[in-house]
Amino acid sequence: MTDSTPILSLKSVRKMFGPYAAVDDIDIDISEGEFFTIVGPSGSGKTTLLRMLAGMDQPTSGDIMLRGERINDIPANKRPTCMVFQSLALFPHRTVGQNIEFPLKIRGEDPERRKARALQLMALLRLPEHYYAKNVMKCSGGERQRVALARALAYDPQILFFDEPLSAIDYKLRKTLEKELKDIHRETKKTFIYITHSLEEAMVMSDRIGVMRAGKLVQVGTPHQIYTSPTTRFVSEFVGDVNVIPVSLGARGSLRMAENGRELKPPKLPAGFGNGYLVVRPEYIRFLDKAGDADNAVEGKLYNEYALGSRIQYQVRVGDAVFVVEKLRQQPFSGKLDDKVIIGWDAKDAILVTD
């Protein structure tokens, strides 16, 4: 749970490389104790933004404010913040304990206090006490990840920055560490600012998510808001599988599919809507016995199916378009490949977006 005090504020922040705006006029407030994730594809500007927040680069224009104080010109080592890098940057010739204690040693704290703090952080990060004397390079990838986080926490920073720390870890361990990071955030009550190219990762851990594209934050919201109410086609497609149907305004407030001119019953139309995209998540589309069983229905051919753990996805070809339908494994569709099928959805379960 976060309070309403912005610990970090960005005001019209821009970073130029020649004529190219890597970060373009960003305004955002990040609350005390928040887990805020910046997500976007490669080249979207998220790493450049993080480097400015951490003090490794300066903005070309705009202000970065920490608790109301402008920190644009304060170098990284003078800020009450710490970075956990993708590379981890651990000292390979030192023990787990020595790596964690390093920032405390730099501060001049005595060995007993350093060791006590290291053991406390090891317990928090679920590292066995006997690992204190273990060479860090003899630890697994996940254990080294925990050591890096423990070392960052040893600084007692006000904000922790994370530069895609889980991207090089195998899937199963990554899912475990995602949950652990969320637990650690809850226990420490620190402000976490995290960047990743994986929206799935962001959805698991974050209080809020900022989606970046071409240097801009195109949408900021809770995981639920980003998933259920994307404001653009880019955001909707970035957040998992989705059906995107090009449409235009039809007669009597209906929508007309660009594919075949079929009229559809829309969700609430925004003022001035003319052309755009109707977005329907796969879990909201269902197989129908007859067209009248949903507000909107289309006929097609069952083309393929994919088992995805607890879910099954079905591809249905409707002309040149492909629709994705998703069902729980416990409730599979009984049709066979190449069968003619009717699929549909209700107007309230769709979203209209522009691009």
N, C-alpha and C positions, 0 to 999 in steps of 0.2 A: 504494500500500500504506500503511495507516495503522498507528500504534502504538496501545497500549491506554490511553494516558493521556487522561482527559477534559479537554479544554481548556475546555469550556463545559458547565455543568450547570444544569438547571432543576429546582427542588424545589417542587412544589405551587403552581406559578405560576398566578395568576388575575388577570384584568382585568375589572372591572365597569364598565358604563355605566348608572348607576341600578340597576334590578333585573336588567338583562340581562348575562349572563356572555359577553363576546366571546371570552375565553380561559378555559377552565374546568379548573383543577386539573391542570396538565401537569407530568409528570416525564419528563426525558430527559437522557441524557449524550451529548455529541458529542465524538468523539475528535480528537486532534491530527492534522491533515492530512487530515481526512475531507471528502468532498463529500457534504453532507447536504441533501436537498431536502424542503421542506415543500410538499405539494400538496393542493389541495382546491377545491371550487367557490366561487363568489362568496359572501361572507357566512360562510364557515367559520371565520374568525378568523386566517387565516395572515398577513395584513398586520399586524394588531394585534400578533401574536406577534413578528413580525420587528422592528417598531418598538420593542418592549420590549427585545429582544436588542441592538439598535443604540443604545439609550439615548435615543430620541426620546420614549418614554413610560415611565412607571413602573408596575410591577405593583401591583394593589390589595392582593395578599397573595402570599406565597411568596418564594422567593429565586432570583436569578440569580447563578451563581458562575462567575468566570473564573479558572482555575487555582487554585481553592479560595478565592478572595477574593470576598466579596459585593460586587456592583457595582450594586445596585438604584438607588442615589442618585448614581452617577457619570454626569455628562452625556456626550452623544455625543462632543463634541470633546475629552474627557479620556480616552477609551477607546482602546486599541490596536487599533481596528477601523475599517472603512471600508465605505461603502454605494455600490453602483452602482445608480442609480435607473432606472426605466423611461423617464423623460424625459431621462436622461443628464446634464442640468444642466451642459452645457459652456458656456464663455464664447464667445458667437457672434462677438465682435469680435476674438478672439485667434487666433493660429496654433496649429497642432497642438502644436508644441514648447512654446509658452507655456501651453497648457492642461495638458500633462503635467507641466510644471515647477512649476505653481502651489503644490502643497503643500511643495515643497522651498524655494521662494522665501519662503513664510510662515515656514519654519524658519530662514531666514537663511543658507542655504548659498550659496556663491559661484557666479557664473554659469557658470564652466567645469565645475564638478562637476554643476551642474544639467543642463547640456546633455549631458554624457557619460551621465548616468543616463537622460535622456529618449531619447537615441539607442539606448541599450541596451534599454530597454523597447519602443521602436518595432520593433527587430529581433525581439524576443520575440513581439510581437503581429503580425508580418508586415506592418508599415507601411513603405513605402520611405523611405530616409533623406532624399530630397529633399522629403518631406512635412513636414519639420520647420518650414519657413517658409510652409507652405500654410495659408490661412485655413480654419479647421475647418468652416465652413459650405459650403465648396466640396468637401467630402468626401462620399462616398456614405453612406447610412444604416449600412451594415456597417462602413465605415471609422470613422465617428463612434463606433460601439459599441466598436471597438478602442481609440480614443483615451480614452474614458471608463474602460475597464478599465486602460489603461496609467497614467492619472492615479491611479486607486485604488491600483495596485501601487506607485506612487512614494511613497506614505505608508509603505511597508513594514509593513502592518498584520499582526497575528497572525491576524485573521479578516476575510474579505471577505463582506459580505452583498449579495445580489442580489435586487432587487425587480422581478420579471418583466421583465428587461431585453430579452428577445427578442420580447415579445408584439406589438409594432407593426411587425415586420419580415416581409417576404414569405417564403413557405414555403421556397423553395430556399435563400435566404440564411440563414434560421433553421437549417436542417439543417446547413449548413456551419459556422455559428458554434457550434452545439451541440458538434460534434466538436472545434473549436478550443478551446472552453472546457475541455473534458475534457483536451486536450493541455496547455493552460496550467496547469491544476490539477496535472497530473503533474509538469511541469517546475518549478513554483514550490514545490510541496509545502506550500502554504498551506492553511488550513482554509476551505472555501467553504460558506456556508449560503445556500441558493437557494430562492426561492418562485416557484411557477408554478401556473396552473390546468390546465396540460397534463401529464397523466401520461406521455404519449409523450415529451415533453421530459425529464421526470424519469428515465424508464427508460434513456434514452441516456447520461446524464451521471453519474448518482449512484452513490455507494457504498451509501448507504441512503436510504430514502424514508420520510417520515412522512405518513400520510394523515389530513387533518383533516376533521371534520364537526361543525357546531354547537359550535365552541369546544373540541372534544376531539381528541386524537390517537387515532384509532380503531384504527390498526395502524401498526407501525414494522417495517421489514425491508429486506432487499436487494431490488433489482428482481426477481430470480428468485423470492424468497419472496412478494412482493406479487402477482406474476402467477400463480404456480402454487398458492399456498396462502392465498387471501384468507380472512379470518375472518368477514366479514359479506357480505350481499348488496350493500350499498352499495359496499364496496371492490371486489367482483368486477365490478360493473357500471361502476365508475369506470375500470377498467383495460381499456379496449378492448371489442370486441364479445364477447358471451358469451350462452350459452343458460342461462336461469334457469327451473327447473321447480319449481313449488310441490309439495311432497310431504308425506305423513304416514307414520307407521310402519304397515306392513301386517302380514300374517300371517307367522309363522316368520322374523322379522327382515328381511322384504322392505320395499320402499318402495311407496307407492301414489300415483300421479299424481293431483293434484287435478282435472285437466282431464277425465279419463275413467275414473279408477279402475284403470287398467292397473298391474299389479305390475312393479316394476323391481328388478334386482339392485343393491344399494347398494355403495358403498365401505365401509370400516370405519366402523361406527356409533359415534358418541360416546356415552358413558354418559348415560342419561336422555333420549335423543333422542325427541321426539314429533312435532313439526311443524317444517318449515323449507323449505329450498330446495336442490335439486340443481343444481350449477353445472357446465356442460360447455363448455369452450372450443371454438370452431368448428373448429379444426384437428384436434380429437380425434373429431369426428363424421364418419362415412364413409358413402358409398352402398353398399348391400349387394345381393347377388344374391338372398339369402333371409334370413329373420329369424334363423336359427340361426348366422349368421356373426359375431355379436357378442353380448356378454352381454345387452345391451338393444337392442331394435329397435322402431321405430314406423313406421307407414305414413302417407304423405301425398301431396301433390301439389306438383310442382316449380313454384314461383310466379314466381321472378325470378332473375336473375343479374347480378353487378356485377364489372367488371374493376377490380382494384386493383393496378396495376403488375405485380409478379411473382406475385400471387395472384388467384384468382377466388372470389368469395363467391356462394353459392346460398341462396335462401330457399325453405324447404319448409313448406307449411301443413299442420299436423296438427290437424284440428278448428279451434278458434278460436286455437290457438297457432301461432307462427311460429318455426321452427328455422333457425339459420344454420349452413351447412356451408362450410368453406373448403378449397380445394385449390390446389396450385401450378399456375401457368399451363402448365407442361410436362406436367401430368397432369390435363387437364380432364375433366369428366364429359360423357358423350356424349348424355345425355338431352335432351329438348326440353321447353319450357315447357308446363305442364298435364299432363305425363306423371305417372302414378302411380309413386311410388318408395318404396323402403324405406331408411331411414337408421338408423344405430345407433352405439353406443359401448360400450367395455368399462368394467366397474365401476371399475377402478383409475384410469381417466382422468377421473373425476368427483370433485367436492368437495361436501361437505355444509356448509351455512352457515345461520346464523340472521340475523335483521335487527334 
